[in-house]
Amino acid sequence: MSQQCISRWISILSCIGALAFAGAASAANPAGLYYDDHSNAPYTNIASFHAPTALLVTGRCNRKDAHFAQARAAGAEVLAYVDPVDILTTPARCAAEFFTGAQLWPHKDAQGNDRVNWKKSKLGDLRVGSSWADAVVAYVEGLMRDGNFDGVMLDVVGAKLWSAADWNNWPAAEQSEWTAGNVDLVRRLNESRKRIDPSFIIINNGFWNPKKSVPDPNVVYPGEQYVDGIVIENHPATEMNSRAIAGRRYGSPGAGLEHRRVVVITRSSSDAVAWANVAGVTHVALQGSSYKFAEPPVVSPTPLTDRHALR
């Protein structure tokens, strides 16, 4: 066979491989966030997620609403929303139980004020061995035991903070203390689910590589092996750092916990479609201008082989 023919065949095989890879990458499922905790919260479009392998995330206080039970009965996965980082200064009555006794991050900012990451809240003390970390573990263990949820989405948890916490100006020792505490939290939750319910899904909304750069493919960052995946929130599909993070290996292979979930939240349908074709993404959520309710799905459900019902 001539070199020209060989080159032609290599080109053809490369195209076939690229098409196969693209098909696998586009197997993302629909996800929707329903964060509105008010009693008259709109559940617009939620019936569109009544399908196997669709994924829904509750708010703090509405997780017991019948809409989520109906979605689960139809085959969707429902993850309970938990934010152990931002301690609300005036929590709603339904969330007060979670925040009762919460300890604040002990280090202050340059002006001597409590660290703040989000409006109307202060940072929780998630240091290794803290009483607040113990309380969070016990709380999530309760969700594992009650059997009403397929997992939990830990908001803001990760190697670093991204919002108004002024992270880049923290002393290095304080940054390390924060990262170690977050890693230890998900490590403990991973150990808890092994005992209580190995099918329980744990994802977090935060990156585990401590620097805002493309992660090293030869490094397993602390925290990655204890969660089933992460949430990538409002990052463009063209951002190489986020694309690389979507394809990271999460969880502990061989530990019987292989239910990988990488959820991308977008503001536009075009970005949602683009993310659905990124390798490693399992779910895409189109939230439009609000997190109160989800927009209609932009992708169709694709069967997963690691569903709780199939275990």
C-alpha positions as CSV (number, residue, x, y, z in Angstrom):
1,M,0.0,0.0,0.0
2,S,1.4,3.4,-1.0
3,Q,2.1,6.1,1.6
4,Q,-0.6,8.2,0.1
5,C,-3.2,5.4,0.6
6,I,-2.0,4.8,4.2
7,S,-2.4,8.5,4.9
8,R,-5.9,8.5,3.4
9,W,-6.9,5.5,5.6
10,I,-5.5,7.2,8.7
11,S,-7.5,10.3,7.9
12,I,-10.7,8.2,7.5
13,L,-10.1,6.3,10.7
14,S,-9.4,9.6,12.5
15,C,-12.7,11.0,11.3
16,I,-14.6,7.9,12.4
17,G,-13.0,8.1,15.8
18,A,-13.8,11.8,16.1
19,L,-17.4,11.1,15.3
20,A,-17.6,8.3,17.8
21,F,-16.0,10.5,20.5
22,A,-18.4,13.3,19.7
23,G,-21.4,11.0,20.0
24,A,-20.2,9.8,23.4
25,A,-19.5,13.3,24.5
26,S,-23.0,14.5,23.6
27,A,-24.7,12.0,25.8
28,A,-25.4,14.7,28.4
29,N,-28.7,14.5,30.3
30,P,-31.0,17.4,31.3
31,A,-30.7,19.0,34.7
32,G,-32.7,21.7,36.4
33,L,-32.3,23.8,39.6
34,Y,-35.3,24.8,41.7
35,Y,-33.8,27.0,44.4
36,D,-36.8,29.1,45.3
37,D,-37.7,28.3,48.9
38,H,-40.9,30.3,49.2
39,S,-44.2,28.4,49.7
40,N,-45.6,29.7,46.4
41,A,-42.4,28.9,44.5
42,P,-43.0,28.3,40.8
43,Y,-42.2,24.8,39.5
44,T,-42.3,25.9,35.9
45,N,-41.1,23.2,33.4
46,I,-40.5,20.6,36.1
47,A,-42.7,18.0,34.4
48,S,-40.2,18.1,31.5
49,F,-37.7,16.5,33.9
50,H,-40.0,13.5,34.7
51,A,-37.7,11.1,32.9
52,P,-35.1,8.5,33.8
53,T,-31.6,10.1,34.1
54,A,-32.8,13.7,34.3
55,L,-31.4,15.4,37.4
56,L,-33.0,18.0,39.7
57,V,-31.5,20.0,42.5
58,T,-33.7,21.3,45.3
59,G,-33.5,24.5,47.2
60,R,-32.7,24.7,50.9
61,C,-36.3,24.5,52.1
62,N,-38.4,23.1,49.3
63,R,-36.8,19.6,49.1
64,K,-39.9,18.0,50.7
65,D,-42.2,19.4,48.0
66,A,-44.3,16.7,46.2
67,H,-42.9,17.9,42.8
68,F,-39.6,16.3,43.6
69,A,-41.1,13.0,44.8
70,Q,-43.1,12.9,41.6
71,A,-40.0,13.5,39.5
72,R,-38.2,10.7,41.4
73,A,-41.1,8.3,40.8
74,A,-40.8,9.1,37.1
75,G,-37.1,8.1,37.2
76,A,-35.3,11.5,37.7
77,E,-32.5,11.9,40.2
78,V,-33.1,14.5,42.9
79,L,-30.1,16.0,44.8
80,A,-30.7,17.9,48.0
81,Y,-29.1,21.4,48.1
82,V,-26.7,22.0,51.0
83,D,-24.4,25.0,51.4
84,P,-22.2,24.5,54.5
85,V,-20.0,27.4,53.6
86,D,-22.3,30.5,53.7
87,I,-23.9,30.7,57.2
88,L,-27.0,32.8,56.7
89,T,-27.3,35.6,59.2
90,T,-31.1,35.5,58.9
91,P,-32.0,32.1,57.7
92,A,-35.6,31.2,56.7
93,R,-37.4,29.2,59.4
94,C,-37.2,26.0,57.4
95,A,-33.4,26.3,57.2
96,A,-32.8,27.5,60.8
97,E,-32.3,23.9,62.0
98,F,-29.4,23.4,59.7
99,F,-27.7,26.7,60.8
100,T,-28.3,26.3,64.5
101,G,-25.0,26.2,66.4
102,A,-22.9,26.9,63.3
103,Q,-19.4,28.1,64.1
104,L,-17.9,30.9,62.0
105,W,-14.5,30.9,60.3
106,P,-12.1,32.1,63.0
107,H,-9.8,34.2,60.9
108,K,-10.8,37.8,60.1
109,D,-10.2,40.1,57.1
110,A,-7.7,42.9,57.1
111,Q,-10.2,45.2,58.8
112,G,-10.9,42.7,61.6
113,N,-14.3,41.7,60.2
114,D,-15.7,38.2,59.8
115,R,-14.9,36.6,56.5
116,V,-17.8,37.0,54.0
117,N,-18.3,35.1,50.8
118,W,-22.0,35.9,50.0
119,K,-24.4,38.6,50.9
120,K,-26.3,38.2,54.2
121,S,-24.0,35.4,55.3
122,K,-20.6,34.7,57.0
123,L,-18.2,31.9,56.4
124,G,-18.6,28.7,58.3
125,D,-15.8,27.1,60.2
126,L,-14.9,24.1,58.0
127,R,-11.5,23.4,59.5
128,V,-10.5,19.8,60.0
129,G,-12.0,18.6,63.2
130,S,-14.3,21.6,63.8
131,S,-17.7,21.2,65.4
132,W,-19.4,22.8,62.4
133,A,-17.8,20.2,60.1
134,D,-19.1,17.5,62.4
135,A,-22.6,18.9,62.3
136,V,-22.5,19.1,58.4
137,V,-21.5,15.4,58.2
138,A,-24.2,14.4,60.6
139,Y,-26.8,16.4,58.7
140,V,-25.9,14.8,55.3
141,E,-25.8,11.4,56.9
142,G,-29.4,12.0,57.8
143,L,-30.2,12.7,54.2
144,M,-28.5,9.4,53.3
145,R,-30.6,7.5,55.7
146,D,-34.0,8.9,55.0
147,G,-34.0,7.6,51.4
148,N,-35.8,10.5,49.9
149,F,-32.9,11.8,47.8
150,D,-30.4,10.3,45.4
151,G,-27.6,12.5,46.6
152,V,-26.5,15.9,47.6
153,M,-25.1,19.0,45.9
154,L,-22.6,20.8,48.2
155,D,-22.7,24.4,47.1
156,V,-19.5,26.5,47.3
157,V,-17.4,23.6,48.6
158,G,-14.0,23.2,46.8
159,A,-10.3,24.0,47.1
160,K,-10.9,27.8,47.0
161,L,-13.5,30.5,47.2
162,W,-14.6,32.4,44.1
163,S,-17.1,35.1,45.2
164,A,-16.6,38.1,47.5
165,A,-14.3,36.4,50.0
166,D,-11.1,38.2,48.7
167,W,-9.4,34.8,48.5
168,N,-6.4,35.9,46.6
169,N,-5.4,38.2,49.6
170,W,-5.8,35.5,52.2
171,P,-2.5,34.5,53.9
172,A,-1.2,31.3,52.4
173,A,-1.6,29.4,55.7
174,E,-5.2,30.4,55.9
175,Q,-5.8,29.3,52.3
176,S,-4.2,25.9,53.1
177,E,-6.4,25.5,56.2
178,W,-9.5,26.2,54.2
179,T,-8.6,23.8,51.4
180,A,-7.7,21.0,53.9
181,G,-11.0,21.5,55.7
182,N,-13.0,21.2,52.5
183,V,-11.1,18.1,51.4
184,D,-11.6,16.5,54.8
185,L,-15.3,17.3,54.7
186,V,-15.9,15.4,51.4
187,R,-13.6,12.6,52.6
188,R,-15.7,12.1,55.6
189,L,-18.9,12.2,53.6
190,N,-17.5,9.6,51.2
191,E,-16.7,7.3,54.1
192,S,-20.2,7.9,55.5
193,R,-21.9,6.9,52.3
194,K,-19.8,3.7,52.0
195,R,-21.4,2.6,55.3
196,I,-24.9,4.0,54.9
197,D,-25.8,4.1,51.2
198,P,-23.0,3.5,48.5
199,S,-25.4,4.6,45.8
200,F,-25.7,8.1,47.3
201,I,-24.4,10.7,45.0
202,I,-22.1,13.5,46.2
203,I,-21.2,16.5,43.9
204,N,-19.8,19.9,44.8
205,N,-20.0,23.3,43.3
206,G,-16.3,24.2,43.1
207,F,-13.0,23.2,41.6
208,W,-10.4,21.1,43.3
209,N,-7.3,22.5,41.5
210,P,-6.3,25.4,43.7
211,K,-5.2,27.7,40.9
212,K,-7.3,29.1,38.1
213,S,-5.4,27.2,35.4
214,V,-5.7,24.1,33.3
215,P,-5.4,21.2,35.7
216,D,-2.5,18.8,35.4
217,P,-3.7,15.5,33.8
218,N,-1.0,13.6,35.8
219,V,-2.2,14.9,39.2
220,V,-5.1,13.8,41.3
221,Y,-6.1,16.8,43.3
222,P,-7.2,16.3,46.9
223,G,-11.0,16.1,47.0
224,E,-11.6,14.8,43.5
225,Q,-11.5,11.1,44.6
226,Y,-14.2,11.6,47.2
227,V,-16.9,13.1,45.0
228,D,-18.8,11.9,42.0
229,G,-18.2,15.1,40.1
230,I,-18.6,18.8,40.3
231,V,-20.9,21.7,39.2
232,I,-19.4,24.1,36.6
233,E,-21.5,27.2,37.0
234,N,-21.7,29.9,34.3
235,H,-18.4,29.2,32.6
236,P,-18.3,29.5,28.8
237,A,-17.9,26.3,26.9
238,T,-14.8,27.8,25.2
239,E,-12.9,28.1,28.5
240,M,-10.2,25.6,28.3
241,N,-9.7,25.4,32.1
242,S,-13.4,24.5,32.7
243,R,-13.4,22.0,29.7
244,A,-10.4,20.2,31.2
245,I,-12.0,20.1,34.6
246,A,-15.2,18.6,33.1
247,G,-13.2,15.7,31.9
248,R,-11.4,14.9,35.2
249,R,-11.7,11.5,36.8
250,Y,-13.8,11.8,39.9
251,G,-14.5,9.2,42.5
252,S,-12.6,6.1,43.5
253,P,-12.4,3.6,40.7
254,G,-13.1,0.1,41.9
255,A,-14.7,1.2,45.2
256,G,-18.2,0.4,43.9
257,L,-19.1,4.1,43.8
258,E,-18.9,4.8,40.1
259,H,-21.8,7.1,39.4
260,R,-20.1,10.1,37.8
261,R,-22.0,13.3,37.6
262,V,-20.6,16.5,36.1
263,V,-23.3,19.2,35.9
264,V,-22.9,22.4,33.9
265,I,-25.2,25.4,34.6
266,T,-25.6,27.8,31.8
267,R,-27.6,31.0,31.0
268,S,-28.2,30.5,27.3
269,S,-29.4,27.5,25.3
270,S,-26.5,27.9,22.8
271,D,-24.0,27.5,25.7
272,A,-26.0,24.6,27.1
273,V,-25.8,22.8,23.7
274,A,-22.1,23.5,23.4
275,W,-21.4,22.1,26.9
276,A,-23.5,19.0,26.1
277,N,-20.8,18.1,23.5
278,V,-17.9,18.5,25.9
279,A,-16.3,15.2,27.0
280,G,-17.0,14.4,30.6
281,V,-20.2,16.4,31.0
282,T,-23.1,14.3,32.1
283,H,-25.8,16.9,32.7
284,V,-26.6,20.4,31.5
285,A,-28.9,22.9,33.2
286,L,-30.4,25.9,31.4
287,Q,-31.4,28.4,34.0
288,G,-32.0,31.5,31.9
289,S,-32.1,34.6,34.2
290,S,-33.2,32.8,37.3
291,Y,-32.4,29.9,39.6
292,K,-36.0,29.8,40.9
293,F,-36.9,27.3,38.2
294,A,-35.3,25.7,35.2
295,E,-35.9,26.4,31.5
296,P,-37.0,23.4,29.3
297,P,-34.3,20.8,28.7
298,V,-32.0,21.4,25.7
299,V,-31.0,17.7,25.5
300,S,-32.9,14.4,25.7
301,P,-32.4,11.9,28.5
302,T,-29.7,9.3,27.7
303,P,-29.8,6.0,29.6
304,L,-27.1,5.6,32.4
305,T,-25.9,2.2,33.6
306,D,-25.1,3.2,37.1
307,R,-28.6,4.2,38.3
308,H,-29.7,3.3,41.8
309,A,-32.6,1.2,40.5
310,L,-30.2,-0.9,38.5
311,R,-28.0,-1.8,41.4
